[in-house]
Amino acid sequence: MDEREMAKALDWGRRVVALQLEAKFGKLSDKTRRRIAKANLFALEAWAVDVLKASSIEELFFVEDNVDQIMEHLHLNSTRQYLLRALKRQFGEVPESFCRRIADAGSADLEQWFDRLILAPTTLDEVFAPA
């Protein structure tokens, strides 16, 4: 797609999304109009589909507004799962007290515990010892 075609597609997409939003939610705020005007083609395509199931404009934009927090949350949960799996392989069943510590831990603690696990400790206490 050349530059002219892209500009046309963006203009068309912005019009479609604005019309969909107005039809469903009424008059758009200036903030929403600015957001639509700045959107790339991928966002416009997603909004054009998602507006059909959204119950508010805020809901439509929620994921985009919170993508960094959502990604961090997903990363932490994945890291916790991998750490628990690795601990179970190394030591067998992991006591609930350690599971709670993992569930409450931030990324720095999780990283430290992974680093310690790589050094082949002989007990869980060695992994979770204070720094």
Secondary structure, DSSP 8 states (H G I E B T S, - for coil): --HHHHHHHHHHHHHHHHHHHHHHH-S--HHHHHHHHH--HHHHHHHHHHTTT-SSHHHHHHHHHTHHHHHHHHHHHHHHHHHHHHHHHHHSS--HHHHHHHHH--HHHHHHHHHHHHT--SSHHHHH---
